[in-house]
């Protein structure tokens, strides 16, 4: 079967203007507090474990607001407990696998994975290796389709001590064998939005929100989507419903192929 083209093939890092206005994340945090009474009306979860993975250069502190929100909605939310995310390092894969298995054993239910930026790349790869332990994957501005199309590429390469290998990201683009939702923003000032799209399939979806990259973890609309996706009964995943009032909040589904 031929490999279908992907919008990320020609993706470029965001413009300096978009990067410059990433400071609007502060407004997204303020909007979260303002909209919290509405968000608290969303359906409560079934208590299953949710593992939240931070982005490049960030730690569990960055995901505190998101995990607090998930706990308030009834989920057993956890950080990754591996300190600051400085990119793949020795022992990290094994540590994440052990954590996932521990959460699965404790609850005796599959674990949902939520990954922000680089954390989402990890989440998808974990789900590919351990699909029997993963319920679903949600990514927030994660450039898995083209990790080089980002303004922090040089920072990442400096941390890693070398360039991003190759340029063939086909293996990263392949979707996990579990339901997967990619949340992205076309005004993302850190990563190219085209690189954050899941391939088109019956168990993948791409949902656009308005906002910054730095603010995705506190963006009220993104949290609305996360809560909606996590609230689905295990084994009964369906695509995000954009009917009714949601049609005013969410644009039509974005396809990853040109």
PAZAPA-4460 file (N, C-alpha, C; in steps of 0.05 Angstrom, whole numbers, plus 32768, in hexadecimal, padded with zeros to 4 digits):
% residues 258
    n_x    n_y    n_z   ca_x   ca_y   ca_z    c_x    c_y    c_z   seq   type   mol
   8011   7FE8   8000   8000   8000   8000   8012   8019   8000     1      X     A
   800D   802C   7FEE   801E   8044   7FED   801A   8056   8005     2      X     A
   802F   8064   800D   802E   8076   8023   8020   8090   801B     3      X     A
   800A   8097   8028   7FFC   80AF   8020   800B   80C8   8029     4      X     A
   8009   80DD   8019   8017   80F6   8021   800A   8101   803B     5      X     A
   8019   8111   8049   8010   811C   8062   8016   813A   8062     6      X     A
   8004   814A   806D   8008   8167   806E   8023   816F   807A     7      X     A
   802D   815E   808C   8046   8164   8099   805E   8162   8087     8      X     A
   805B   8156   806F   8072   8152   805D   807F   816D   8056     9      X     A
   806F   8181   8053   8079   819C   804C   8077   81B0   8063    10      X     A
   8073   81A6   807B   8070   81B8   8092   808A   81C7   8098    11      X     A
   8087   81DF   80A1   809D   81F0   80AA   8097   81FA   80C6    12      X     A
   80AC   8201   80D4   80A9   820C   80EF   8097   8225   80EE    13      X     A
   8088   822A   8104   8077   8242   8104   8086   825C   8100    14      X     A
   8078   8270   80F7   8084   828A   80F2   808D   8297   810C    15      X     A
   80A1   82A9   810B   80A9   82B8   8123   8093   82C7   8131    16      X     A
   807F   82D0   8121   8069   82DF   812D   8058   82CC   813F    17      X     A
   8052   82B4   8135   8043   82A1   8146   8053   829A   815F    18      X     A
   806D   8297   815C   807E   8291   8173   807D   82A8   8187    19      X     A
   807E   82C0   817D   807F   82D7   818E   8066   82DA   819F    20      X     A
   804F   82D1   8194   8036   82D5   81A4   802F   82BC   81B4    21      X     A
   8042   82AA   81B8   803D   8293   81CA   8036   829C   81E6    22      X     A
   803D   82B4   81ED   8037   82BF   8208   801A   82C0   820E    23      X     A
   8009   82BC   81F9   7FEC   82BC   81FE   7FE3   82A4   820E    24      X     A
   7FF6   8292   8214   7FEF   827C   8226   7FE5   8285   8241    25      X     A
   7FEE   829D   8249   7FE5   82A8   8263   7FC7   82AD   8262    26      X     A
   7FBE   82B6   824A   7FA1   82BC   8247   7F91   82A2   8247    27      X     A
   7F9E   828C   823D   7F90   8273   823D   7F8D   8268   8259    28      X     A
   7FA1   826D   8269   7F9F   8265   8286   7F89   8274   8294    29      X     A
   7F88   828E   828E   7F73   829F   829A   7F57   8295   8290    30      X     A
   7F56   828D   8277   7F3C   8283   826C   7F34   8269   8279    31      X     A
   7F48   8259   8280   7F42   8240   828E   7F34   8245   82A8    32      X     A
   7F3F   8257   82B8   7F32   825E   82D2   7F16   8269   82CE    33      X     A
   7F13   8279   82B9   7EF8   8285   82B4   7EE4   8270   82AB    34      X     A
   7EED   825C   829C   7EDB   8249   8291   7ED8   8230   82A2    35      X     A
   7EE5   822F   82B9   7EE5   8217   82C9   7EC9   820E   82D2    36      X     A
   7EB7   8221   82D9   7E9C   8219   82E0   7E8E   820A   82CA    37      X     A
   7E94   8211   82B1   7E88   8203   829A   7E95   81E7   8296    38      X     A
   7EB0   81E7   8298   7EBF   81CE   8295   7EB7   81B9   82AA    39      X     A
   7EB0   81C2   82C1   7EA8   81B0   82D7   7E8D   81A2   82D2    40      X     A
   7E7F   81AC   82BE   7E65   81A0   82B7   7E69   8188   82A4    41      X     A
   7E81   8185   829A   7E86   816E   8287   7E82   8154   8296    42      X     A
   7E7C   813F   8287   7E78   8125   8294   7E91   811C   82A4    43      X     A
   7E8C   8110   82BB   7EA2   8106   82CC   7EAC   80EC   82C0    44      X     A
   7EC6   80E7   82C5   7ED2   80CF   82BA   7ECC   80B6   82CB    45      X     A
   7ED6   809F   82C2   7ED1   8086   82D0   7EE7   807F   82E4    46      X     A
   7EFA   8091   82E8   7F0F   808D   82FC   7F28   807F   82F1    47      X     A
   7F29   8079   82D7   7F40   806A   82CC   7F59   807D   82CC    48      X     A
   7F70   8070   82CC   7F89   807F   82CE   7F8F   808E   82B4    49      X     A
   7F9A   80A6   82B6   7FA3   80B6   829F   7FBF   80BF   82A5    50      X     A
   7FD1   80B8   8293   7FED   80C0   8295   7FF2   80D8   8283    51      X     A
   7FFC   80EE   828F   8001   8107   8280   801F   810C   827D    52      X     A
   8028   810F   8264   8044   8112   825E   804A   812F   8255    53      X     A
   805E   813C   8261   8065   8158   825A   8075   815B   8241    54      X     A
   8077   8174   8237   8085   817A   821F   80A3   817E   8224    55      X     A
   80B1   8184   820E   80CE   8189   8210   80D5   819F   8223    56      X     A
   80E7   819A   8235   80F0   81AE   8248   80DE   81B2   825F    57      X     A
   80C8   81A4   8260   80B4   81A7   8276   80B4   818F   8288    58      X     A
   80A8   8192   829F   80A6   817D   82B3   8089   8179   82BA    59      X     A
   8083   8168   82CE   8068   8164   82D7   805B   817E   82E1    60      X     A
   806B   8191   82E9   8060   81AA   82F3   804F   81B7   82DD    61      X     A
   8058   81B5   82C4   8049   81C1   82AE   802E   81B5   82A9    62      X     A
   802B   819C   82B1   8011   818E   82AC   7FFF   818E   82C5    63      X     A
   8008   819C   82DA   7FF8   819D   82F3   7FDB   81A6   82EE    64      X     A
   7FD7   81BD   82E0   7FBB   81C6   82DB   7FAA   81B1   82CD    65      X     A
   7FB6   81A4   82B9   7FA7   8190   82A9   7FA1   8178   82BB    66      X     A
   7FB4   816E   82CB   7FAF   8157   82DC   7F9B   815E   82F2    67      X     A
   7F9C   8176   82FC   7F89   817E   8310   7F6D   817E   8305    68      X     A
   7F6A   8188   82EC   7F50   8188   82DF   7F46   816B   82DC    69      X     A
   7F58   8159   82D3   7F50   813D   82CF   7F48   8130   82E9    70      X     A
   7F56   8136   82FE   7F4F   812A   8318   7F34   8134   8321    71      X     A
   7F2F   814E   831C   7F15   8159   8323   7EFE   814C   8313    72      X     A
   7F05   8143   82FB   7EF1   8135   82EA   7EEF   8117   82F1    73      X     A
   7EFE   810E   8305   7EFB   80F3   830E   7F0F   80DF   8304    74      X     A
   7F25   80E9   82F7   7F39   80D7   82ED   7F51   80D4   8300    75      X     A
   7F5F   80BE   82FE   7F76   80B9   830E   7F8E   80C3   82FE    76      X     A
   7F93   80DD   82FE   7FA7   80E9   82ED   7FC3   80E9   82FA    77      X     A
   7FD7   80E2   82E9   7FF3   80E0   82F3   8006   80EF   82E0    78      X     A
   801B   80FA   82EC   8031   8105   82DC   8045   80EE   82D6    79      X     A
   8059   80F4   82C6   806B   80DF   82BE   8082   80DA   82D3    80      X     A
   8086   80ED   82E5   8099   80EA   82FB   80B6   80E5   82F2    81      X     A
   80BD   80F0   82DB   80D9   80EC   82D0   80E7   8106   82CE    82      X     A
   80DF   811A   82DD   80ED   8134   82DC   80E7   8144   82C3    83      X     A
   80FB   8154   82BB   80F7   8164   82A3   80FB   8154   828A    84      X     A
   80EA   8159   8276   80EB   814B   825D   8101   8157   824B    85      X     A
   8117   814A   8249   812D   8154   8239   8131   8143   8220    86      X     A
   811C   8134   8218   811E   8123   8201   8124   8106   820A    87      X     A
   8123   80F4   81F7   8127   80D7   81FD   8143   80D3   820B    88      X     A
   8143   80C4   8220   815D   80BE   822D   815D   80A2   8238    89      X     A
   8174   8098   823F   8177   807D   8247   8165   8076   825F    90      X     A
   8157   8060   825D   8146   8057   8272   812A   8063   8272    91      X     A
   8125   8077   8262   810B   8085   8262   80F5   8073   8258    92      X     A
   80FA   8064   8243   80E5   8053   8237   80DD   803E   824B    93      X     A
   80F1   8032   8259   80EC   801D   826C   80DC   8028   8284    94      X     A
   80E4   8040   828D   80D6   804D   82A4   80B9   8052   829D    95      X     A
   80B4   805C   8285   8098   8062   827D   8088   8048   827B    96      X     A
   8095   8033   8271   8087   8019   826E   8080   800E   828A    97      X     A
   8092   8011   829D   808D   8007   82B8   8076   8018   82C5    98      X     A
   8077   8032   82C0   8062   8043   82CC   8046   803C   82C0    99      X     A
   8045   8038   82A6   802C   8030   8299   8022   8016   82A4   100      X     A
   8034   8002   82A6   802C   7FE8   82B0   8023   7FEA   82CD   101      X     A
   8030   7FFB   82DD   8028   7FFE   82F9   800C   800A   82FB   102      X     A
   8006   801F   82EB   7FEC   802B   82EC   7FD6   8017   82E2   103      X     A
   7FDD   8007   82CE   7FCA   7FF4   82C4   7FC5   7FDE   82D9   104      X     A
   7FDA   7FD5   82E7   7FD6   7FC1   82FB   7FC6   7FCB   8313   105      X     A
   7FCB   7FE4   831A   7FBD   7FF0   8331   7F9F   7FF2   832D   106      X     A
   7F98   7FFB   8315   7F7B   8000   830F   7F6E   7FE9   8302   107      X     A
   7F7F   7FD7   82F7   7F74   7FC0   82E7   7F64   7FC9   82CF   108      X     A
   7F6A   7FE1   82C5   7F5E   7FEC   82AD   7F73   7FF9   829C   109      X     A
   7F6D   7FFB   8282   7F80   8008   8270   7F84   8026   8278   110      X     A
   7F9B   8030   8271   7FA2   804C   8278   7FA1   805E   8260   111      X     A
   7F96   8076   8263   7F95   8089   824E   7FAF   809A   824F   112      X     A
   7FB9   80A2   8238   7FD2   80B2   8236   7FCC   80CD   822A   113      X     A
   7FD5   80E2   8238   7FD2   80FD   822D   7FEE   8109   822C   114      X     A
   7FF7   8111   8214   8012   811B   8211   8012   8137   8204   115      X     A
   8021   8149   8210   8023   8165   8207   803D   8167   81F7   116      X     A
   803B   8170   81DE   8052   8174   81CD   8063   815B   81CB   117      X     A
   807D   815C   81D3   808D   8144   81D1   8082   812D   81E2   118      X     A
   8074   8134   81F8   8067   811F   8208   8053   810F   81F8   119      X     A
   8046   811C   81E5   8033   810E   81D4   8041   80FA   81C1   120      X     A
   8059   8101   81B8   8068   80EE   81A8   806E   80D5   81B8   121      X     A
   8077   80D9   81D1   807C   80C2   81E3   8062   80B2   81E6   122      X     A
   804C   80BF   81EB   8033   80B1   81F0   802B   809F   81D9   123      X     A
   802E   80A9   81C1   8027   8099   81AA   8039   8080   81A7   124      X     A
   8053   8085   81AC   8066   806E   81AA   8062   805A   81C0   125      X     A
   805B   8063   81D8   8055   8050   81EE   803D   803F   81E6   126      X     A
   8028   804C   81DB   8010   803E   81D4   8015   8029   81BE   127      X     A
   8028   802F   81AD   802F   801B   8198   803D   8003   81A3   128      X     A
   804D   8007   81B8   805C   7FF1   81C4   804B   7FE1   81D8   129      X     A
   8038   7FEF   81E5   8028   7FE3   81FA   800A   7FE7   81F6   130      X     A
   7FFF   7FE0   81E0   7FE3   7FE6   81DA   7FCF   7FD9   81ED   131      X     A
   7FD7   7FC2   81F8   7FC4   7FB5   820A   7FC1   7FC3   8225   132      X     A
   7FD2   7FD6   822A   7FD1   7FE5   8243   7FC5   8002   8240   133      X     A
   7FC1   800A   8227   7FB8   8025   8221   7F9C   8026   8217   134      X     A
   7F8C   8038   8223   7F70   803C   821C   7F6D   804E   8203   135      X     A
   7F7A   8065   8205   7F7A   8078   81EE   7F91   808C   81F2   136      X     A
   7F97   809A   81DC   7FAD   80AE   81DD   7FA2   80C9   81D4   137      X     A
   7FAA   80DE   81E3   7FA3   80FA   81DB   7FBD   810A   81DA   138      X     A
   7FC2   8117   81C4   7FDA   8127   81C2   7FD2   8145   81C0   139      X     A
   7FE3   8156   81CA   7FDF   8173   81CA   7FF7   8180   81BC   140      X     A
   7FF2   8188   81A3   8007   8195   8194   8021   8185   8191   141      X     A
   801E   816B   818C   8035   8159   818B   803E   8155   816E   142      X     A
   8057   815D   8167   8060   815C   814B   806B   8141   8142   143      X     A
   805B   812C   8146   8065   8111   813F   8068   810D   8121   144      X     A
   8059   811B   8111   805A   8117   80F4   8072   8124   80E7   145      X     A
   807E   8137   80F5   8096   8144   80EB   80A4   8153   8102   146      X     A
   80B3   8145   8113   80BF   8151   812A   80D3   8168   8124   147      X     A
   80DB   816A   810B   80EE   817F   8104   80E1   819A   80FF   148      X     A
   80C6   819A   80FB   80B8   81B3   80F4   80B0   81C2   810E   149      X     A
   80C4   81CB   811D   80BF   81D9   8136   80D4   81EE   813B   150      X     A
   80CD   8203   8149   80E0   8218   814F   80F4   8210   8164   151      X     A
   80EF   81FA   8173   8101   81F2   8188   8113   81DA   817E   152      X     A
   8114   81D6   8164   8124   81C0   815A   8142   81C3   8163   153      X     A
   814C   81DB   8160   8169   81DE   8168   816D   81DA   8186   154      X     A
   8159   81E2   8196   815C   81DD   81B3   815C   81BF   81B8   155      X     A
   814A   81B1   81AA   8148   8194   81AE   8162   8187   81A5   156      X     A
   816D   818F   818E   8185   8183   8184   819D   8189   8197   157      X     A
   819D   81A1   81A3   81B2   81A8   81B6   81B1   8196   81CF   158      X     A
   8198   8191   81D8   8194   8180   81F0   819D   8163   81E9   159      X     A
   8195   815B   81D1   819B   813F   81C9   81B8   813B   81C0   160      X     A
   81C6   8152   81B9   81E2   8150   81B1   81E5   8148   8194   161      X     A
   81D1   814D   8183   81D2   8146   8167   81B8   814C   8159   162      X     A
   81B8   814B   813E   81A0   8151   812F   818B   813C   8131   163      X     A
   8172   8143   812C   815C   8130   812B   8163   811D   8114   164      X     A
   8164   8104   811A   816D   80F0   8106   815B   80EE   80EE   165      X     A
   8169   80EB   80D7   815B   80E4   80BE   8149   80FA   80B4   166      X     A
   8130   80F8   80B7   811C   8109   80AB   8105   80F8   80A1   167      X     A
   8107   80DE   80A4   80F1   80CC   809D   80E2   80C6   80B7   168      X     A
   80CB   80D3   80BA   80BC   80D0   80D3   80A4   80BD   80D0   169      X     A
   80A5   80AC   80BC   808F   809A   80B6   8087   808A   80CE   170      X     A
   809A   807F   80DD   8093   806E   80F3   8085   807D   8109   171      X     A
   808B   8097   810C   807E   80A7   8121   8062   80AE   8118   172      X     A
   805D   80B1   80FE   8043   80B8   80F4   802F   80A2   80F7   173      X     A
   8038   8089   80F5   8025   8073   80F7   8015   8075   8111   174      X     A
   7FFB   8074   8110   7FEB   8077   8128   7FED   8060   813B   175      X     A
   7FE9   8064   8155   7FE8   804E   8168   7FD1   803C   8162   176      X     A
   7FD2   8023   816B   7FBB   8010   8167   7FA5   8014   817C   177      X     A
   7FA2   802C   8185   7F8D   8033   8198   7F81   804E   818F   178      X     A
   7F69   8055   8198   7F5D   806E   8190   7F6F   8086   8197   179      X     A
   7F73   8098   8184   7F86   80AE   8188   7F7A   80C9   817F   180      X     A
   7F7C   80DD   8190   7F72   80F8   818A   7F89   810C   818A   181      X     A
   7F8C   811A   8175   7FA1   812F   8173   7F93   814B   8175   182      X     A
   7F9A   8159   818A   7F91   8175   818D   7FA7   8187   8184   183      X     A
   7FA0   819B   8173   7FB4   81AC   8167   7FA8   81C8   8164   184      X     A
   7FBB   81DC   815F   7FB3   81F7   815A   7FC2   8201   8142   185      X     A
   7FB3   820D   812F   7FC0   8218   8117   7FCF   8232   811D   186      X     A
   7FCC   823D   8135   7FDC   8254   813D   7FF2   824C   8151   187      X     A
   7FF9   8233   8152   800F   8228   8162   8028   8237   815A   188      X     A
   8036   8243   816E   804F   8251   8168   8068   8242   816D   189      X     A
   8066   8228   8173   807D   8217   8179   8081   8201   8165   190      X     A
   806B   81F3   815E   806D   81DD   814B   805A   81E2   8134   191      X     A
   8061   81D7   811D   804F   81DA   8105   8036   81C9   810A   192      X     A
   801F   81D5   8108   8006   81C6   810E   8002   81AE   80FC   193      X     A
   800D   81B0   80E3   800A   8199   80D1   8018   8180   80DB   194      X     A
   802C   8184   80EC   803C   816D   80F6   802E   8160   810E   195      X     A
   8017   816B   8117   8009   8161   812E   7FF0   8151   8128   196      X     A
   7FED   814A   810E   7FD4   813D   8105   7FD7   811F   8103   197      X     A
   7FC3   8110   810F   7FC3   80F4   810C   7FBB   80EC   80F0   198      X     A
   7FC6   80D6   80E6   7FBE   80CC   80CB   7FA0   80C5   80CC   199      X     A
   7F93   80C8   80B5   7F76   80C3   80B4   7F71   80A5   80B7   200      X     A
   7F60   809E   80CA   7F59   8081   80CF   7F3F   8081   80E0   201      X     A
   7F33   8069   80E2   7F1A   8067   80F2   7F1E   806C   8110   202      X     A
   7F37   806B   811A   7F3B   806F   8137   7F4D   8086   813D   203      X     A
   7F50   8099   812A   7F5F   80B1   812F   7F4E   80C9   8129   204      X     A
   7F55   80E0   8135   7F47   80F9   812F   7F59   8110   8136   205      X     A
   7F54   8127   8128   7F63   8140   812C   7F4F   8156   8133   206      X     A
   7F54   8163   814A   7F42   8177   8154   7F51   8192   8157   207      X     A
   7F48   81A6   8149   7F55   81C0   814A   7F49   81D1   8160   208      X     A
   7F5B   81DF   816F   7F52   81F3   8183   7F61   820D   817D   209      X     A
   7F57   8222   8188   7F65   823C   8185   7F77   8240   819D   210      X     A
   7F90   8246   8198   7FA2   824B   81AF   7FBF   8248   81A8   211      X     A
   7FCF   824A   81BD   7FEC   8248   81BA   7FF6   822C   81BF   212      X     A
   800F   8227   81BA   801B   820D   81C1   8020   820A   81DF   213      X     A
   802B   821F   81EA   8032   821F   8207   8019   821E   8218   214      X     A
   8002   8227   820D   7FEA   8227   821D   7FD7   8210   8219   215      X     A
   7FDF   81FD   8208   7FCC   81E7   8202   7FC3   81D7   821A   216      X     A
   7FD5   81D4   822E   7FCF   81C5   8245   7FBC   81D2   8258   217      X     A
   7FB6   81EC   8253   7FA3   81FB   8264   7F8D   8207   8253   218      X     A
   7F8D   8202   8239   7F79   820D   8227   7F5E   8201   822D   219      X     A
   7F4A   8211   8234   7F30   8206   823C   7F23   81F4   8226   220      X     A
   7F26   81FC   820D   7F1B   81EC   81F8   7F29   81D1   81F5   221      X     A
   7F43   81D1   81F8   7F52   81B8   81F7   7F4A   81A6   820F   222      X     A
   7F47   81B2   8227   7F3F   81A2   823E   7F22   8197   823A   223      X     A
   7F12   81A6   822D   7EF7   819C   8227   7EF8   8183   8216   224      X     A
   7F09   8184   8201   7F0D   816D   81EF   7F18   8155   81FF   225      X     A
   7F2C   815A   820F   7F39   8144   821E   7F24   8137   8230   226      X     A
   7F15   8147   823E   7F00   813B   8250   7EEC   812B   8241   227      X     A
   7EE4   8135   822A   7ED0   8127   8219   7EDB   810C   820F   228      X     A
   7EF4   810C   8206   7F00   80F3   81FC   7F04   80DF   8212   229      X     A
   7F0D   80E7   8229   7F12   80D5   823F   7EF9   80C9   824B   230      X     A
   7EE3   80D7   8248   7ECA   80CE   8254   7EBC   80B7   8245   231      X     A
   7EC6   80B1   822E   7EBA   809B   821E   7EBF   8080   822C   232      X     A
   7EAB   806F   822C   7EAF   8054   8238   7EC5   8045   822A   233      X     A
   7ED4   8036   8239   7EEA   8027   822D   7EE0   8013   8218   234      X     A
   7EED   8014   8201   7EE5   8002   81EB   7ECF   800C   81DA   235      X     A
   7EC5   8025   81E0   7EAE   8030   81D1   7EB5   804C   81C6   236      X     A
   7ECD   804E   81BC   7ED7   8068   81B2   7EC8   8070   8198   237      X     A
   7EC0   8089   8196   7EB4   8094   817E   7EC1   80AF   8179   238      X     A
   7EC2   80B8   8160   7ECD   80D2   815A   7EBF   80E9   8168   239      X     A
   7ECE   80FF   816C   7EC3   8117   817A   7EAB   8121   816B   240      X     A
   7E96   8127   8179   7E7C   8130   816E   7E7D   814F   816C   241      X     A
   7E7B   8159   8153   7E7B   8176   814F   7E60   8181   8149   242      X     A
   7E4B   8172   814E   7E30   817B   8149   7E26   818E   815E   243      X     A
   7E0F   819B   8158   7E03   81AD   816B   7E13   81C6   8171   244      X     A
   7E14   81CD   818A   7E23   81E5   8192   7E41   81E2   818E   245      X     A
   7E4A   81CA   818E   7E67   81C5   8189   7E70   81CF   816E   246      X     A
   7E5E   81D0   815B   7E64   81D9   8140   7E6E   81F6   8140   247      X     A
   7E67   8205   8155   7E70   8221   8157   7E8C   8223   8164   248      X     A
   7E93   820E   8173   7EAD   820D   8181   7EC3   81FF   8171   249      X     A
   7EBB   81EC   8161   7ECF   81DB   8154   7ECB   81DB   8136   250      X     A
   7EE1   81DE   8127   7EE1   81DD   810A   7EDE   81C1   8101   251      X     A
   7ED6   81BD   80E7   7ED4   81A1   80DD   7EEE   8192   80E0   252      X     A
   7EED   8178   80E0   7F04   8167   80E4   7F1A   816D   80D0   253      X     A
   7F33   816F   80D9   7F4A   8174   80C8   7F56   8159   80BF   254      X     A
   7F58   8155   80A5   7F65   813E   809A   7F83   8142   8099   255      X     A
   7F92   812D   809B   7FAF   812F   809B   7FBB   812D   807F   256      X     A
   7FAA   8123   806B   7FB4   8120   8050   7FAB   8139   8040   257      X     A
   7FBC   8142   802D   7FB5   815A   801D   7F9C   8155   800D   258      X     A
***
